[in-house]
Amino acid sequence: MSSLTPYLVVGAAAEAIAFYRAAFAAEELFRMTDPADGRIGHAELKIGDGMIMLSDEYPDFGAISPDTLGGSPVTLHLATANVDDDAARAAQAGALTLRAPANQSFGERTALLLDPFGHRWMLSQTIEHVSPAEMQERWNRETGA
């Protein structure tokens, strides 16, 4: 596990795990099911080289999903080898495409998706290595600054 691991709260954890498996080829490492009501109290998934943890909502513990909150300001960045294929697979699995795959001036091809559980995902594929100074210069040119 890396030193920074996102922990997602969703309204339907079992459905979310199935979605992440279909959309992002996630591997479920394990889950713990609440014996009182069947909610998933904790699960761990591996996506590529990274990990995410997730659970169903537990409002009494402060675990509330983006759907309940009315959205989330957080975007999860997922590096991928082929943004177009991966965005299409995620859409097929039920993600909403917010921004179709496109080349960016900072050297990446990106797509922005919203999963069925209220979490935004930016899929990113490096297509060109661009220095920070060149990124700024390109941004300045694009905006006429």
N, C-alpha and C positions, 0 to 999 in steps of 0.2 A: 504494500500500500504506500502511496506517495504521502508526503507531508501535508498536502492539501487535497482533501477529498470532498466533493460536493455531497450534501445530504439533502435529498429531495423529499418533500411531503406531497402526497397525492391523495385524491379522493377515492381511488380504487387501485391499490398497490398491485394486486394480482394481475389486473388488466394492464397496468403500466409495465410490469415486468414482461408480459407477453408482447406488448408494443415495442419495447426497447430491444427485445430479442429479434423481432421481425425487422425493425427499422434500422438498427445499428449493430446487428450481429452480437448483441450482448450475451455474455455467458453468466448465468446465475450461479453464484458460488454457494450461497445458502440463504435461507429465510427462517424467521422465527414467527410463529403464528400465535396470536393471543388466544389462550384456551377459553377465555370467557366469551368471546364473540366472533372469533375467526379472522379479525383484522390482522394484517401483517404489521407486527411491531418493529421489525427490522429485517432488511434484506441487503445483500451485497452483490453487485454486478460488476463484471469486468467488461469494459468496452475498449477494444484495442489494447493499449498499454496502460490505460487508466482505469480508475475505479469510481463507482458512485454507490452511495448507500441510499436507501429509501424506506419509507414507511407509509402506512395509511395515516389519516388525520387522527390526532389525539389532542383535541382543543384544550383539555384540562392540563396538558403538559406544554402548551404553546405550539404544538405541531399543527399548523394550519396550511392548507394547500393554496396555490395561486388562484384557483377557481373561487374559493371561499373569500379570499382577500380582494378579488376583482382584478387580478393580474400580478405580474412580478416584474421588477426592474432588472432582474438578473438574466443574462444570456450565457448559456454554456457553449464554449468554443470547442469544437471537435475537429482535430486535424484528420484529414482523410487523403487517400491516394487518388480518389476520383469523385469529385464533388457532384458531377452530373449524375452518375450512377447511384451514388449514395442518397442524394436528394430525391431521386425518382423512387428508390426503394422505400424511403421514409414516407413519402407521399402515398405510395401504394398501401403502406401499413396504417395510414390514417393521419399523418401529419398535414398541417396546412402550410402551404408555401407562402411565406410572407414576402420573400424576395427571391426570384429565380436565380440560378447560377449565373454569375457574370464575373469577368476579369476585373480586378481592382488595381488602382495605380500603385498600391503598396506591395504588389508582387504576388497576390493571392487570387485565386478564383474562389468566390464564396457564394453561399446560399443561406438564407435565413428561414427557419422553420418554426412552427408552433406545434408542440406535441399535443395530443388529445387531453393532457392533464394540466395544461397551462404553462408549461416551461418552454422557453425559447432556446433554440439551438442554432448556432452559426457553424455550418460546415465549411471547412477551409482547406484548400489545396495549394501548396506553394508552387507557383509557376515561374517565378523569377526571384532571384535574391537581390533585394534593394536595400541600400544603406538607409539609416534613419534620416540623414541629410537629404538624400535623393527623395525619400518619401515626402518630406516637408516641402521640397522644391516642387514636386509634382502636384501636391495639394494646393500650394500657392498658385500655380499656373491654372489649375482647374477652376479655382474660385476667382481668378483675376486679381489676386492680392499682390 
